[in-house]
Amino acid sequence: MIKKLIACLSLLLISQHIIAQKEKINYIKDLQYPKAQKLGITVNSKSDESYPVISPDGKRLYFTREGHKGNLEYRRDRRDQDIWFAEKTPGGGWAEAQNLGHPVNEGYSSMINVPNINSLIIWGSPKGYIGVKRSRRTPSGWSRPTDFYQLKVKESLRSDNVFVGNDLKTVLVSQKRDIFVTFKQPDGSWSEPKNLGRTINTEFTEIAAFLAPDNRTLYFTSDGHPGFGESDLYISRRMDDSWQKWSEPINLGPSINTDKNESGFYLPASGEEAYFHRNSRKQKREIYRVKLPEKLRPIPVALITGRVLDAKTKKPLGAEISYDNLANNQEVGVSSSDPKDGSYEVTLPAGYNYGYFAKKKGYYPIGESIDLTNLKKYREIKVDLLITPIQKGVKIRLNNLFFDVASSKLKTTSYDELERLAQTMKEYPKMVIQLNGHTDGQGSAARNAILSEHRARSVRNYLANHDIARNRIKVKGFGPREPIASNETAAGRKLNRRVEFEVLEF
């Protein structure tokens, strides 16, 4: 009798909490909310489908399927789950879902993130740990998942307790009913998890965090903020780099949030449509898609795609790709290319000027740059990265060198490029180079010859100050004598203004 009374009181308190919440829901009331659409039978089956993860280009959908006969370790008498995927059809629907198979699906598997086309971030938690694994694309398919992040905990946890950002340097962890953040350190370790603060976290439960590709917009599930149901989806934006200051969370509205449980929010790089799961009346989770109103979208990003190729043979290469913020010369993320066809994918947030490069043993990591400081809407940009094998006689342009006008003073945005050259010369201690300075055809030829040599000397000085012996670095100024493009156009003149290095000994 006492147990029944306690149960009734608990239900009453929960009901009163939900009623009080609905009176204070913070959502944009004058917004047009498109209706969320349940995905068809090619994705949603009679089993349980949850935690949708869409590829950055929006063309492949991964999700978790539980209790399905097609699961690799299916048994009626126990709980099982595998990762499945479906390809988008030309008509915008989804093809019949397929099991992702071995070696990714081993044990109790769930997808966390697809930061790019060549990496899968997977939940693979040993008892007592928040465990994350990473699988990479290989010439024969996906690799066996290897440890990526682990955090020892006392509580029992699920896959919605962790999210890994697209930069592969930021992890959001839910523990003790709050969301925390941790960062990868230069030595490969992870910082102590930091609580996101009381704006995000309530006395109730916050979970299933999703950090958008802009690295600022947070979507999460909560039953503590005022909402329409038992647990709702919310959006908040990071105000600074402390990860403690956030905008007031906004409920995603009545077309997404219902009187049921909504969770597992995810969106592609475009930010135009969102995917999530909802508990049905039978308590079976199903996957939904909704067009996201512009006010609820993240800051725009650019999706950079292309191939990494050998500059001489045009053979596709598997390589590591790093991208840096040129304003502070900080690495902001990493990616990789497919060893089979060289394809790669990088998502870059608006508002910054970036340098990025592909790195492979025996090749010089030639950099490219892209200025997204004025990006106002989502863009897809195709850039092939051509990397040159290091061998005697080869000439390689230093693409990300920047000087003041008519000056030989290096801008700080050049330091990443110069650091790569210094590291390459340390890696190959017998390597001797000649730095060749070039200008465009405007102005005095004699003055340009002096300027080109001085710019090459500036590069040598940087290298010498970073432990590269001067006798390994020769310098020559060519002025405008060896153009590689027409001096009649601004674009051509920009190409002609360059410093390149020539390998004399290797």
C-alpha positions as CSV (number, residue, x, y, z in Angstrom):
1,M,0.0,0.0,0.0
2,I,2.8,2.4,0.9
3,K,4.6,1.6,-2.3
4,K,1.5,2.4,-4.3
5,L,1.1,5.7,-2.5
6,I,4.7,6.7,-3.1
7,A,4.3,5.8,-6.8
8,C,1.1,7.9,-7.1
9,L,2.9,10.9,-5.4
10,S,5.8,10.5,-7.8
11,L,3.5,10.6,-10.8
12,L,1.7,13.6,-9.3
13,L,5.0,15.5,-8.8
14,I,6.1,14.7,-12.4
15,S,2.8,15.8,-13.8
16,Q,2.9,19.1,-11.8
17,H,6.5,19.6,-13.1
18,I,5.4,19.1,-16.7
19,I,2.5,21.5,-16.3
20,A,4.7,24.1,-14.8
21,Q,7.2,23.6,-17.6
22,K,4.7,24.2,-20.4
23,E,3.7,27.5,-18.9
24,K,7.3,28.8,-19.3
25,I,8.5,27.2,-22.5
26,N,11.2,29.4,-24.2
27,Y,10.5,29.0,-27.9
28,I,10.1,31.3,-30.9
29,K,6.4,31.7,-31.1
30,D,6.1,33.6,-34.3
31,L,8.2,31.1,-36.3
32,Q,6.9,28.9,-39.0
33,Y,7.7,25.3,-37.9
34,P,7.6,22.7,-40.7
35,K,6.2,19.4,-39.7
36,A,8.6,16.6,-38.8
37,Q,8.3,13.7,-41.1
38,K,8.9,10.1,-40.0
39,L,11.3,8.3,-42.4
40,G,9.8,5.4,-44.4
41,I,10.0,1.6,-44.0
42,T,13.5,1.5,-45.7
43,V,14.8,3.0,-42.4
44,N,12.1,2.6,-39.8
45,S,11.3,-1.1,-39.3
46,K,9.3,-3.0,-36.7
47,S,12.5,-2.9,-34.6
48,D,13.9,0.0,-32.7
49,E,15.7,2.7,-34.7
50,S,17.6,5.6,-33.0
51,Y,20.5,8.0,-33.0
52,P,20.6,9.1,-36.7
53,V,24.0,10.3,-37.9
54,I,24.0,12.0,-41.4
55,S,27.2,12.4,-43.4
56,P,28.4,16.0,-43.9
57,D,27.2,16.0,-47.5
58,G,23.8,14.7,-46.4
59,K,23.9,11.6,-48.7
60,R,24.4,8.8,-46.3
61,L,22.4,8.1,-43.1
62,Y,23.8,6.0,-40.3
63,F,21.6,4.9,-37.4
64,T,21.4,2.4,-34.5
65,R,19.0,-0.6,-34.9
66,E,18.1,-2.7,-31.9
67,G,16.5,-6.1,-31.7
68,H,16.6,-6.7,-35.5
69,K,17.0,-10.2,-37.1
70,G,19.6,-8.7,-39.4
71,N,21.9,-7.7,-36.5
72,L,25.1,-9.8,-36.4
73,E,24.6,-11.0,-32.9
74,Y,20.8,-11.2,-32.9
75,R,19.2,-13.3,-30.2
76,R,15.6,-13.1,-29.0
77,D,16.5,-13.6,-25.4
78,R,18.8,-10.6,-25.1
79,R,19.3,-7.0,-26.1
80,D,21.5,-6.3,-29.2
81,Q,22.2,-3.4,-31.5
82,D,24.2,-2.7,-34.6
83,I,25.0,0.3,-36.8
84,W,23.1,0.3,-40.1
85,F,23.2,2.8,-43.0
86,A,21.1,3.9,-46.0
87,E,22.0,5.9,-49.1
88,K,19.9,8.9,-50.2
89,T,18.1,8.3,-53.5
90,P,17.9,10.8,-56.4
91,G,14.3,11.5,-55.4
92,G,15.3,12.5,-51.8
93,G,14.2,9.3,-50.1
94,W,16.3,6.5,-48.7
95,A,17.3,3.2,-50.2
96,E,16.9,0.0,-48.2
97,A,19.1,0.1,-45.1
98,Q,22.1,-2.2,-44.8
99,N,24.0,-3.5,-41.8
100,L,27.4,-1.9,-41.7
101,G,28.9,-5.3,-40.9
102,H,32.2,-6.4,-39.5
103,P,34.6,-5.2,-38.2
104,V,32.6,-2.0,-37.1
105,N,29.7,-4.0,-35.6
106,E,31.2,-6.0,-32.8
107,G,29.3,-6.3,-29.6
108,Y,27.0,-3.4,-28.6
109,S,27.6,-0.8,-31.3
110,S,26.2,2.7,-31.9
111,M,27.3,5.6,-34.1
112,I,28.4,8.9,-32.5
113,N,29.6,11.0,-35.4
114,V,30.8,11.0,-39.0
115,P,33.2,13.9,-39.0
116,N,34.2,13.2,-42.7
117,I,33.7,10.6,-45.3
118,N,36.8,8.6,-44.1
119,S,36.2,8.4,-40.4
120,L,33.5,6.8,-38.2
121,I,33.3,7.7,-34.5
122,I,31.7,4.8,-32.6
123,W,30.4,4.0,-29.1
124,G,32.3,1.0,-27.8
125,S,32.3,1.3,-24.1
126,P,33.9,-1.2,-21.7
127,K,32.2,-1.6,-18.3
128,G,33.0,1.4,-16.0
129,Y,34.2,3.7,-18.9
130,I,32.8,6.2,-21.4
131,G,34.5,4.6,-24.4
132,V,34.8,5.9,-27.9
133,K,36.4,4.2,-30.9
134,R,37.4,5.3,-34.3
135,S,37.3,3.4,-37.6
136,R,39.1,4.6,-40.7
137,R,38.5,3.9,-44.4
138,T,41.1,1.6,-45.9
139,P,41.5,0.2,-49.4
140,S,39.5,-2.9,-48.4
141,G,36.8,-1.1,-46.3
142,W,36.5,0.1,-42.8
143,S,39.3,-0.7,-40.3
144,R,38.8,-2.4,-37.0
145,P,37.8,0.3,-34.5
146,T,40.6,1.5,-32.2
147,D,40.4,3.4,-29.0
148,F,39.9,7.2,-29.4
149,Y,38.7,8.4,-26.0
150,Q,38.0,6.9,-22.6
151,L,36.9,8.3,-19.3
152,K,36.5,6.2,-16.2
153,V,33.1,6.7,-14.5
154,K,31.1,5.1,-11.7
155,E,27.7,5.2,-13.3
156,S,26.1,3.0,-15.9
157,L,26.1,4.9,-19.3
158,R,24.7,4.7,-22.8
159,S,25.9,6.0,-26.2
160,D,24.0,9.3,-25.8
161,N,26.5,10.2,-23.0
162,V,29.2,11.3,-25.4
163,F,29.7,13.3,-28.7
164,V,33.0,13.9,-30.6
165,G,33.2,17.2,-32.6
166,N,34.1,17.3,-36.2
167,D,37.6,18.7,-35.3
168,L,38.3,15.4,-33.5
169,K,39.7,17.6,-30.7
170,T,36.5,18.3,-28.7
171,V,34.4,15.8,-26.7
172,L,31.1,16.5,-25.0
173,V,30.4,14.1,-22.1
174,S,27.2,13.6,-20.1
175,Q,27.8,12.4,-16.6
176,K,26.0,13.0,-13.3
177,R,23.1,14.3,-15.4
178,D,25.2,17.3,-16.7
179,I,27.0,18.0,-19.9
180,F,30.8,18.5,-19.7
181,V,33.5,19.3,-22.3
182,T,37.0,18.0,-22.7
183,F,39.8,18.9,-25.2
184,K,42.6,16.9,-26.8
185,Q,46.0,18.1,-25.6
186,P,49.2,18.4,-27.8
187,D,50.6,15.2,-26.1
188,G,47.5,13.2,-27.1
189,S,45.9,13.2,-23.6
190,W,42.5,14.8,-22.7
191,S,41.9,17.7,-20.4
192,E,39.8,17.3,-17.2
193,P,36.1,17.5,-18.2
194,K,34.6,21.0,-17.5
195,N,31.0,21.5,-16.7
196,L,29.2,23.7,-19.3
197,G,27.6,25.7,-16.5
198,R,24.1,26.4,-15.2
199,T,22.8,28.0,-18.3
200,I,22.9,24.6,-20.0
201,N,22.7,22.2,-17.1
202,T,19.7,22.1,-14.7
203,E,19.0,20.0,-11.6
204,F,17.4,17.5,-13.9
205,T,19.0,15.6,-16.8
206,E,20.9,17.0,-19.8
207,I,22.1,14.4,-22.3
208,A,22.7,13.6,-26.0
209,A,24.7,16.7,-26.9
210,F,25.4,17.5,-30.5
211,L,27.9,20.2,-31.4
212,A,27.2,21.6,-34.9
213,P,30.1,21.8,-37.5
214,D,30.4,25.6,-36.6
215,N,31.9,24.5,-33.3
216,R,29.6,27.0,-31.5
217,T,26.0,25.8,-31.8
218,L,24.9,23.2,-29.3
219,Y,21.8,21.0,-29.6
220,F,20.9,18.8,-26.6
221,T,18.2,16.8,-24.9
222,S,16.8,18.0,-21.5
223,D,14.0,17.2,-19.1
224,G,14.9,20.1,-16.9
225,H,14.3,23.1,-19.1
226,P,10.6,23.9,-19.7
227,G,9.3,21.8,-22.5
228,F,6.3,20.1,-24.3
229,G,7.0,16.6,-23.2
230,E,9.0,14.3,-21.0
231,S,12.3,15.3,-22.7
232,D,12.7,17.9,-25.4
233,L,15.4,19.2,-27.8
234,Y,17.0,22.6,-27.3
235,I,19.5,24.9,-29.0
236,S,22.1,27.2,-27.4
237,R,25.1,29.1,-28.8
238,R,28.5,29.4,-27.2
239,M,29.3,33.1,-26.5
240,D,33.1,32.8,-25.9
241,D,36.0,30.3,-25.7
242,S,35.5,29.6,-22.0
243,W,32.7,27.1,-22.8
244,Q,30.9,28.6,-19.7
245,K,29.0,31.4,-21.3
246,W,26.0,30.2,-23.4
247,S,22.9,31.9,-24.8
248,E,19.6,31.0,-23.1
249,P,18.5,27.6,-24.4
250,I,15.6,27.8,-26.9
251,N,13.1,24.9,-27.3
252,L,13.1,23.7,-30.9
253,G,9.3,24.1,-31.0
254,P,6.1,22.1,-31.2
255,S,6.7,20.4,-34.6
256,I,9.9,18.7,-33.2
257,N,9.0,18.4,-29.5
258,T,5.8,16.6,-28.5
259,D,4.5,15.0,-25.4
260,K,6.8,12.1,-26.1
261,N,10.6,11.8,-25.8
262,E,12.8,13.4,-28.5
263,S,16.5,12.9,-28.6
264,G,19.5,12.0,-30.8
265,F,19.5,15.4,-32.8
266,Y,21.9,15.5,-35.7
267,L,22.3,17.6,-38.9
268,P,24.5,17.7,-42.0
269,A,27.0,20.5,-42.9
270,S,24.3,22.5,-44.7
271,G,22.3,22.9,-41.4
272,E,19.1,22.9,-43.5
273,E,17.5,19.8,-42.2
274,A,17.7,17.9,-38.9
275,Y,17.3,14.2,-38.0
276,F,16.3,12.9,-34.5
277,H,14.4,10.0,-33.0
278,R,11.2,10.0,-31.1
279,N,9.6,7.4,-28.8
280,S,6.2,6.2,-30.3
281,R,3.2,5.3,-28.3
282,K,4.5,1.7,-28.2
283,Q,7.7,3.1,-26.8
284,K,9.6,2.1,-29.9
285,R,12.0,4.7,-31.2
286,E,11.7,5.9,-34.7
287,I,13.7,8.4,-36.9
288,Y,12.3,11.7,-38.1
289,R,13.5,14.4,-40.5
290,V,12.5,18.1,-40.4
291,K,13.5,21.2,-42.3
292,L,15.0,23.5,-39.8
293,P,13.9,27.2,-39.7
294,E,16.8,29.5,-40.4
295,K,16.8,31.0,-36.8
296,L,17.4,27.5,-35.4
297,R,20.3,26.7,-37.7
298,P,24.0,26.9,-36.8
299,I,26.5,29.4,-38.2
300,P,27.2,28.7,-41.9
301,V,30.2,26.5,-42.8
302,A,32.0,25.5,-46.0
303,L,32.3,21.9,-47.0
304,I,35.6,21.5,-48.7
305,T,35.9,18.3,-50.8
306,G,38.4,17.0,-53.4
307,R,41.2,14.5,-53.8
308,V,44.8,14.2,-52.6
309,L,47.0,13.5,-55.6
310,D,50.6,13.0,-56.4
311,A,51.6,16.2,-58.2
312,K,53.7,14.4,-60.8
313,T,51.7,11.2,-61.6
314,K,48.2,12.3,-60.4
315,K,48.0,9.1,-58.5
316,P,45.4,9.2,-55.6
317,L,47.0,9.1,-52.2
318,G,45.9,8.4,-48.6
319,A,47.2,11.2,-46.4
320,E,46.5,13.0,-43.1
321,I,45.0,16.5,-43.6
322,S,45.4,19.3,-41.0
323,Y,43.7,22.7,-41.1
324,D,44.8,25.8,-39.1
325,N,43.4,29.1,-38.2
326,L,45.9,31.5,-39.9
327,A,45.1,34.3,-37.5
328,N,46.7,32.5,-34.5
329,N,48.5,29.6,-36.3
330,Q,46.5,27.1,-34.2
331,E,45.6,23.7,-35.6
332,V,41.8,23.6,-35.5
333,G,41.1,20.1,-36.9
334,V,42.3,17.0,-38.7
335,S,40.9,14.8,-41.4
336,S,42.2,12.2,-43.8
337,S,41.9,11.1,-47.4
338,D,40.7,7.8,-48.8
339,P,43.8,5.6,-49.7
340,K,41.9,4.1,-52.6
341,D,40.7,7.2,-54.5
342,G,42.3,10.1,-52.6
343,S,39.0,11.7,-51.7
344,Y,38.8,13.9,-48.6
345,E,36.3,16.1,-46.9
346,V,36.8,19.0,-44.4
347,T,34.1,21.2,-42.8
348,L,35.3,24.8,-41.9
349,P,33.2,27.3,-39.9
350,A,32.6,30.8,-41.3
351,G,34.5,33.8,-39.9
352,Y,38.1,32.7,-40.3
353,N,41.0,32.5,-42.8
354,Y,42.3,29.0,-42.9
355,G,45.4,27.1,-44.2
356,Y,45.2,23.4,-44.7
357,F,47.6,20.8,-46.1
358,A,48.0,17.0,-46.7
359,K,50.8,15.2,-45.1
360,K,52.3,11.9,-46.3
361,K,55.7,10.2,-45.7
362,G,58.1,11.1,-48.6
363,Y,56.0,14.1,-49.8
364,Y,56.2,17.8,-48.9
365,P,53.0,18.9,-47.2
366,I,52.0,21.6,-49.7
367,G,49.4,24.0,-48.2
368,E,46.4,25.7,-49.5
369,S,44.5,28.6,-48.0
370,I,40.8,29.7,-48.0
371,D,39.4,32.9,-46.6
372,L,35.9,32.4,-45.0
373,T,35.9,35.6,-43.0
374,N,32.9,36.9,-45.0
375,L,31.0,33.6,-45.6
376,K,27.3,34.3,-45.1
377,K,25.7,31.0,-46.2
378,Y,26.6,27.4,-46.7
379,R,29.0,26.6,-49.5
380,E,30.5,23.5,-51.1
381,I,34.0,24.1,-52.5
382,K,36.0,21.6,-54.5
383,V,39.8,21.7,-54.2
384,D,42.3,19.0,-55.1
385,L,45.4,18.9,-53.0
386,L,48.5,18.1,-55.1
387,I,51.5,17.0,-53.0
388,T,55.0,16.7,-54.4
389,P,57.4,13.8,-53.7
390,I,60.6,15.2,-52.2
391,Q,63.5,14.4,-54.5
392,K,66.6,16.2,-55.9
393,G,65.8,18.9,-58.4
394,V,62.1,19.4,-57.5
395,K,60.8,22.9,-57.0
396,I,57.9,23.5,-54.5
397,R,56.0,26.7,-54.0
398,L,55.3,27.8,-50.5
399,N,51.7,28.7,-50.9
400,N,50.9,30.2,-47.5
401,L,53.6,32.8,-47.3
402,F,52.3,36.4,-46.8
403,F,54.2,39.7,-46.9
404,D,53.3,43.3,-46.5
405,V,53.0,45.2,-49.8
406,A,56.5,46.0,-51.2
407,S,58.0,44.6,-48.1
408,S,60.1,41.5,-47.1
409,K,58.6,41.4,-43.6
410,L,56.8,38.1,-43.1
411,K,53.3,38.2,-41.8
412,T,52.5,36.0,-38.8
413,T,50.0,34.1,-41.0
414,S,53.0,32.7,-42.7
415,Y,54.4,30.9,-39.7
416,D,52.4,27.6,-40.1
417,E,53.8,27.2,-43.7
418,L,57.4,27.9,-42.5
419,E,57.1,25.6,-39.5
420,R,56.1,22.8,-41.9
421,L,59.2,23.5,-44.0
422,A,61.4,23.5,-40.9
423,Q,59.9,20.2,-39.7
424,T,60.5,18.6,-43.1
425,M,64.2,19.7,-43.1
426,K,64.5,18.2,-39.6
427,E,63.0,15.0,-40.8
428,Y,65.5,14.8,-43.7
429,P,68.8,16.1,-42.1
430,K,70.7,15.7,-45.4
431,M,68.3,17.9,-47.3
432,V,69.8,21.1,-48.8
433,I,67.5,23.7,-50.4
434,Q,67.7,26.9,-52.4
435,L,65.0,29.5,-51.7
436,N,64.0,31.3,-54.9
437,G,62.2,34.6,-54.6
438,H,60.0,35.9,-57.5
439,T,57.9,39.0,-58.1
440,D,55.3,40.1,-60.6
441,G,56.2,42.4,-63.6
442,Q,55.0,45.7,-62.1
443,G,57.5,48.3,-61.1
444,S,61.3,48.5,-61.5
445,A,63.0,45.2,-62.4
446,A,66.1,46.1,-60.4
447,R,64.0,46.9,-57.3
448,N,61.9,43.7,-57.8
449,A,65.1,41.7,-58.0
450,I,66.3,43.1,-54.6
451,L,62.8,42.6,-53.1
452,S,62.6,39.0,-54.2
453,E,66.0,38.2,-52.7
454,H,65.1,39.9,-49.4
455,R,61.9,37.9,-49.2
456,A,63.8,34.7,-49.7
457,R,66.3,35.8,-47.0
458,S,63.4,36.4,-44.6
459,V,62.4,32.8,-45.1
460,R,66.0,31.6,-44.5
461,N,66.2,33.7,-41.3
462,Y,63.0,32.1,-40.0
463,L,64.4,28.6,-40.7
464,A,67.8,29.5,-39.1
465,N,66.0,30.7,-36.0
466,H,64.2,27.3,-35.8
467,D,67.4,25.2,-35.7
468,I,68.0,24.7,-39.4
469,A,71.7,25.3,-40.2
470,R,72.3,28.2,-42.6
471,N,74.7,26.1,-44.8
472,R,71.7,24.0,-45.7
473,I,69.8,27.0,-47.1
474,K,70.9,28.9,-50.2
475,V,69.1,32.1,-51.4
476,K,68.5,33.6,-54.8
477,G,66.3,36.5,-56.1
478,F,64.9,36.3,-59.6
479,G,62.7,39.4,-59.6
480,P,60.2,39.2,-62.5
481,R,62.4,37.0,-64.8
482,E,60.6,33.7,-64.3
483,P,56.8,34.3,-64.4
484,I,54.5,31.2,-64.2
485,A,51.4,33.2,-65.3
486,S,50.4,36.3,-67.2
487,N,51.3,39.7,-65.6
488,E,48.3,41.2,-67.4
489,T,45.7,40.1,-64.7
490,A,45.6,40.4,-61.0
491,A,45.2,36.7,-60.6
492,G,48.3,36.1,-62.7
493,R,50.4,38.6,-60.8
494,K,49.4,37.0,-57.6
495,L,50.7,33.6,-58.8
496,N,54.0,35.2,-59.9
497,R,54.6,36.8,-56.5
498,R,56.0,33.7,-54.7
499,V,58.8,32.0,-52.8
500,E,59.6,28.5,-53.7
501,F,62.3,26.1,-52.6
502,E,64.4,23.9,-54.8
503,V,65.8,20.6,-53.5
504,L,69.6,20.7,-54.2
505,E,70.6,17.6,-52.1
506,F,68.4,14.9,-50.6
